[in-house]
Amino acid sequence: MTATIVHRPTPVARRARTGAVGGAMWALLPVAWGLVSLEDTEYGSPQFVAVAAAFWLFGVLPPVLLVAGHLALRDALDGDAGRVGRVGIVTAATGLAAMALGNGI
């Protein structure tokens, strides 16, 4: 009999997967924003809360998840990225974090 070896995902792999989920959510952003508008719902109603939550989930959460993916990329490349690669990854992650902050406010 042979034993099946199950490899546990590394933290970098988990963060990379999280970044992929963020990318998929960001791709669905136009669909979420195209279906309903906050102006079409009455302020304070359950529908308003649901639409605002959907806007927040698709506008704030994906950039945060993409930041985690960028950090996983930086860790996976380690020293092979070079100075330009590291600066590019950090710059992109900083821009995504700023966008998440701006969308959340």
Residue frames relative to the residue before (quaternion, step in Angstrom):
aa qw qx qy qz dx dy dz
M 1.0000 0.0000 0.0000 0.0000 0.00 0.00 0.00
T 0.2190 -0.7628 0.5913 0.1434 3.52 -1.05 0.71
A 0.3799 -0.7152 0.5420 0.2245 3.50 -1.07 0.73
T 0.3763 -0.7051 0.5532 0.2349 3.51 -1.04 0.78
I 0.2580 -0.7655 0.5728 0.1391 3.52 -0.82 1.02
V 0.1410 -0.7807 0.6061 0.0565 3.52 -0.74 1.09
H 0.2356 -0.7802 0.5670 0.1198 3.53 -0.67 1.12
R 0.3553 -0.7171 0.5588 0.2172 3.53 -0.89 0.93
P 0.4793 -0.6669 0.4756 0.3152 3.58 -0.93 0.83
T 0.4465 -0.6850 0.5111 0.2649 3.53 -1.04 0.80
P 0.6480 -0.5079 0.3738 0.4271 3.61 -1.18 0.30
V 0.6189 0.5326 -0.3511 0.4583 3.60 1.06 -0.66
A 0.6544 0.5045 -0.3157 0.4665 3.60 0.95 -0.82
R 0.6389 0.5168 -0.3312 0.4637 3.60 0.99 -0.76
R 0.6732 0.4809 -0.3006 0.4745 3.59 0.92 -0.87
A 0.6228 0.5287 -0.3434 0.4634 3.59 1.04 -0.69
R 0.6423 0.5075 -0.3124 0.4819 3.58 1.02 -0.78
T 0.6182 0.5349 -0.3307 0.4716 3.57 1.07 -0.76
G 0.6429 0.5156 -0.3139 0.4715 3.57 1.00 -0.78
A 0.6377 0.5204 -0.3262 0.4649 3.59 1.04 -0.74
V 0.6242 0.5151 -0.3326 0.4842 3.59 1.04 -0.73
G 0.6374 0.5240 -0.3200 0.4655 3.58 1.00 -0.81
G 0.6454 0.5165 -0.3147 0.4665 3.58 1.01 -0.77
A 0.6484 0.5049 -0.3136 0.4757 3.58 1.01 -0.80
M 0.6528 0.5006 -0.3165 0.4724 3.59 0.99 -0.81
W 0.6446 0.5161 -0.3225 0.4627 3.57 1.02 -0.76
A 0.6262 0.5278 -0.3321 0.4680 3.59 1.10 -0.67
L 0.6931 0.4573 -0.2694 0.4877 3.60 1.13 -0.61
L 0.3952 0.7507 -0.4536 0.2728 3.61 1.26 -0.09
P 0.6822 0.4749 -0.3280 0.4489 3.67 0.75 -0.81
V 0.6162 0.5364 -0.3483 0.4597 3.58 1.09 -0.65
A 0.6720 0.4972 -0.2997 0.4597 3.58 0.89 -0.93
W 0.7173 0.4378 -0.2567 0.4775 3.58 0.92 -0.86
G 0.6539 0.5258 -0.3162 0.4426 3.59 1.17 -0.47
L 0.6207 0.5778 -0.3502 0.3978 3.59 1.12 -0.49
V 0.8138 0.0198 0.0553 0.5781 3.58 0.83 -0.97
S 0.2306 -0.7551 0.5990 0.1337 3.53 -1.17 0.64
L 0.5499 -0.6138 0.4520 0.3414 3.56 -1.11 0.69
E 0.6285 0.5537 -0.3355 0.4310 3.59 1.11 -0.66
D 0.6521 0.5286 -0.3093 0.4468 3.60 1.19 -0.50
T 0.7006 0.4304 -0.2674 0.5024 3.60 1.22 -0.22
E 0.5209 -0.6408 0.4714 0.3097 3.54 -1.17 0.63
Y 0.5138 -0.6658 0.4529 0.2959 3.55 -0.89 1.04
G 0.8057 0.2714 -0.2213 0.4776 3.58 -0.92 0.92
S 0.5654 0.5972 -0.3945 0.4100 3.60 1.21 -0.22
P 0.6447 -0.5147 0.3788 0.4195 3.60 -1.20 0.32
Q 0.6118 0.5475 -0.3517 0.4498 3.59 1.09 -0.65
F 0.6294 0.5318 -0.3286 0.4617 3.58 1.02 -0.81
V 0.6544 0.5080 -0.3092 0.4670 3.57 0.95 -0.89
A 0.6611 0.5071 -0.3128 0.4562 3.59 0.95 -0.85
V 0.6702 0.4827 -0.3042 0.4746 3.59 0.93 -0.86
A 0.6461 0.5081 -0.3245 0.4680 3.60 0.97 -0.82
A 0.6412 0.5122 -0.3245 0.4704 3.60 1.01 -0.75
A 0.6473 0.5043 -0.3226 0.4718 3.59 0.98 -0.79
F 0.6328 0.5165 -0.3315 0.4721 3.59 0.99 -0.81
W 0.6721 0.4886 -0.3051 0.4654 3.58 0.92 -0.87
L 0.6618 0.5188 -0.3154 0.4398 3.59 0.91 -0.88
F 0.7584 0.3674 -0.2097 0.4959 3.59 0.97 -0.81
G 0.7002 0.4612 -0.2791 0.4682 3.61 1.21 -0.24
V 0.7649 0.3462 -0.1804 0.5124 3.59 1.06 -0.70
L 0.6898 0.5172 -0.2967 0.4106 3.57 0.82 -0.94
P 0.6609 0.5206 -0.3518 0.4103 3.69 0.78 -0.79
P 0.6661 0.4755 -0.3523 0.4540 3.68 0.81 -0.72
V 0.6191 0.5330 -0.3480 0.4599 3.60 1.06 -0.68
L 0.6660 0.4854 -0.3029 0.4786 3.58 0.96 -0.84
L 0.6366 0.5189 -0.3285 0.4664 3.59 1.06 -0.68
V 0.5800 0.5513 -0.3743 0.4685 3.60 1.11 -0.58
A 0.6421 0.5096 -0.3234 0.4727 3.59 0.97 -0.85
G 0.6474 0.5141 -0.3157 0.4657 3.59 1.03 -0.75
H 0.6388 0.5157 -0.3244 0.4698 3.58 1.02 -0.75
L 0.6563 0.4972 -0.3134 0.4732 3.57 0.99 -0.79
A 0.6183 0.5206 -0.3420 0.4793 3.59 1.10 -0.64
L 0.6278 0.5268 -0.3318 0.4672 3.58 1.04 -0.76
R 0.6404 0.5200 -0.3236 0.4634 3.56 0.97 -0.85
D 0.6874 0.4745 -0.2865 0.4693 3.58 0.92 -0.88
A 0.6520 0.5178 -0.3241 0.4491 3.59 1.02 -0.75
L 0.6980 0.4539 -0.2788 0.4785 3.59 0.98 -0.79
D 0.1378 -0.8380 0.5086 0.1418 3.53 1.24 -0.61
G 0.8357 -0.1434 0.1151 0.5175 3.61 -0.57 -1.06
D 0.5672 0.6368 -0.3719 0.3666 3.60 1.25 -0.28
A 0.5558 0.6337 -0.3923 0.3682 3.61 1.20 -0.32
G 0.3433 -0.7276 0.5203 0.2864 3.57 1.04 -0.64
R 0.6862 -0.4959 0.3320 0.4161 3.53 -1.27 0.24
V 0.6597 0.5051 -0.3161 0.4580 3.59 0.91 -0.86
G 0.6476 0.5231 -0.3148 0.4559 3.59 0.99 -0.81
R 0.6633 0.4981 -0.3045 0.4682 3.57 0.93 -0.90
V 0.6560 0.4994 -0.3128 0.4717 3.58 0.95 -0.87
G 0.6491 0.5259 -0.3160 0.4497 3.59 0.99 -0.80
I 0.6611 0.4998 -0.3032 0.4703 3.56 0.94 -0.88
V 0.6755 0.4812 -0.2973 0.4729 3.60 0.89 -0.91
T 0.6434 0.5174 -0.3254 0.4609 3.60 0.98 -0.79
A 0.6647 0.4931 -0.3041 0.4718 3.60 0.92 -0.88
A 0.6579 0.5005 -0.3126 0.4680 3.59 0.95 -0.83
T 0.6403 0.5141 -0.3254 0.4689 3.60 1.02 -0.75
G 0.6508 0.5103 -0.3121 0.4676 3.58 0.99 -0.80
L 0.6567 0.4971 -0.3119 0.4737 3.58 0.97 -0.80
A 0.6343 0.5172 -0.3318 0.4691 3.59 1.02 -0.76
A 0.6482 0.5055 -0.3169 0.4732 3.59 1.00 -0.79
M 0.6469 0.5084 -0.3221 0.4683 3.57 1.00 -0.75
A 0.6325 0.5138 -0.3347 0.4732 3.60 0.99 -0.75
L 0.6485 0.5083 -0.3156 0.4707 3.57 0.98 -0.82
G 0.6762 0.4949 -0.2923 0.4608 3.57 0.92 -0.87
N 0.6601 0.4907 -0.3047 0.4803 3.59 0.99 -0.77
G 0.6691 0.5154 -0.3011 0.4428 3.57 1.06 -0.74
I 0.6463 0.4781 -0.3250 0.4981 3.57 1.15 -0.53
